[in-house]
């Protein structure tokens, strides 16, 4: 449109008189895009100076004109030497009084600020075109003739030809459509002659989508337009075939003396609305898939979305069976159910209609006429009763490339797909692939869940059987379990219930050996004693008595060893739960306490070729339980001597202590340069009866007891770090409160 306007106006010049450049900056940009020359004046004097250089239209800010609008308008027009130059007034504070004065001053129109730059630019273009049509021809040798009634329409029609939108010109006084461009013909599906036979109302349905009568809506909008407003609204127009068209309509009054003309620009919103519907529909579908909605409702919604994008289309989705041969009707909300039932269970192949062939060949199949295409030869009679003539199908693939099914578009007329149809097919197959893939993934997960439940049931049965067997065995240890109830309660309170099973099993195992040995010996000697008694009545020989006494002596030795072993084990078991009530609490210096504790070990360390050093500040004091603390340090050192230096010739042990800055906590560490503890063993060092020296005399309770004392009586925490290899060694670190808690830790 701008090219035609430029040719009509010969690079027309527009003068803007305003002291608010920000208000008109966008308008200047739009006018420049229409190839119009522009000038901007900040006051009336500057405007007069620019107008003297020649201008074709003046846009004046009413605030600069003041109360004497008529004189200001005349001054600007006279400066350009043309009293008839069109002048538009714009006002940031519009009022009926000011609008009346502007009309009296000869202004062509009155524009309220702020305004839409595109609308005002269009009004300016119309004014320039109209006044160009009224202007006298240059170098006329005869007086100018009056403007012929058709002159306006002829020039206006030339302008409309270049518009990017449908444009109509209405004569409101006579209720007639007097001009339209070719895009209006395309929009309404009518040639110009047919369009010009009616007014505005035949182009609209009787009622809008909201139920409002179209004549009432048009009357209201035209009334506002004739008052000088640029009216923009959305409404449904009507195609020749009665199809509704969603449109945005922009109405503008043309300032032609003695006539009420309305310029209507109509923008077809169909593509925009379809795009918005597609975007929102895709989002809704993806949300359904993400939330795990059932597959069939999801596919039905997908097909309705695609059907809403193209007139006359009927969509379907077929799913391929797991055998890769037979297809099943999954969704086709607009297709006849009887037709969909006919396709159920059909085997795919190279000549099985559109869907079966597409899945078999793994490529799109376009059949523009079912009645003539050989692919439909065996199924032509199936489609004919339902009026189906065209069918385009595309296979749906999963992420692994396997064919999941097919998407098809049916029409009841012979046709081929265009670019828009191909886009819809791409979108539909992508979304269907996501939905079907999600369904198959969920089905696979359900299959795994079912299998897992079966495995759990089998494992539960095995555990139940093991539990029954364990209960039978545990009955034999009932008395021992009752004696350990106090220890069990303590372990539960300290979240160590898991260790209780190992503790009980370890005690039973450790006690079983010495007690069992003693029971065997006692049973044997009882039997031997009965034999001696029987022999004594018949006469006992000296050799028999000697043998009996020898056996009795050996049995005594065995019994004593096993009873002593059992007593030692019971003594170590008693150390597991330390009784705070029996421990004496006092204030002591840690350095002196450690030195006294290490003194008895010096001989043993020297014999093993080990050095023991301590780094404890002299003034570091504790208010705690020295007895349990000494037991912890002894157990740690004993563990170090027993395990750390195996296979080593010499080594070092260091005891180090430091207090925190606030004096509330003491960090005490025992570090060695031994072989270290393997990573797999390090996590079990505090478990009861865990030892790497099984059968060598250790009970595996030393570190377990130390852990219980530190976390219980002393109210602290113990950690172990270790390295193996070249830079080997183990460090046990105790975090202890300088003042031990008064009550047992929970």
FENZI-V928899 format. One record per run of one state. SS is the DSSP state (hx for helix, st for strand, lp for the rest). FROM is the first residue (numbers start at 1). LEN is the number of residues. If there is no record, write none. Layout:
ss-><SS;SS>
from-><FROM;FROM>
len-><LEN;LEN>
This chain:
ss-><lp;hx;lp;st;lp;hx;lp;st;lp;hx;lp;st;hx;lp;hx;lp;st;lp;hx;lp;st;lp;hx;lp;hx;lp;st;lp;st;lp;hx;lp;hx;lp;hx;st;lp;st;lp;st;hx;lp;st;lp;st;lp;st;lp;hx;lp;hx;lp;st;lp;st;lp;hx;lp;st;lp;hx;lp;st;lp;hx;lp;st;lp;st;lp;hx;lp;hx;lp;hx;lp;hx;lp;hx;lp;hx;lp;st;hx;lp;hx;lp;st;lp;st;lp;hx;lp;st;lp;st;lp;hx;lp;hx;lp;st;lp;st;lp;st;lp>
from-><1;2;10;13;18;21;34;37;42;44;52;57;62;66;69;80;86;92;96;105;109;113;117;135;151;161;166;172;176;181;182;189;192;196;201;204;205;207;208;213;214;227;231;239;244;257;259;269;270;291;295;308;314;321;326;332;337;343;347;348;353;362;365;368;374;385;390;398;403;412;419;476;478;484;485;494;497;539;542;575;580;583;586;590;600;602;608;610;617;621;625;626;644;651;660;665;673;679;683;702;712;717;724;729;738;739;740>
len-><1;8;3;5;3;13;3;5;2;8;5;5;4;3;11;6;6;4;9;4;4;4;18;16;10;5;6;4;5;1;7;3;4;5;3;1;2;1;5;1;13;4;8;5;13;2;10;1;21;4;13;6;7;5;6;5;6;4;1;5;9;3;3;6;11;5;8;5;9;7;57;2;6;1;9;3;42;3;33;5;3;3;4;10;2;6;2;7;4;4;1;18;7;9;5;8;6;4;19;10;5;7;5;9;1;1;7>
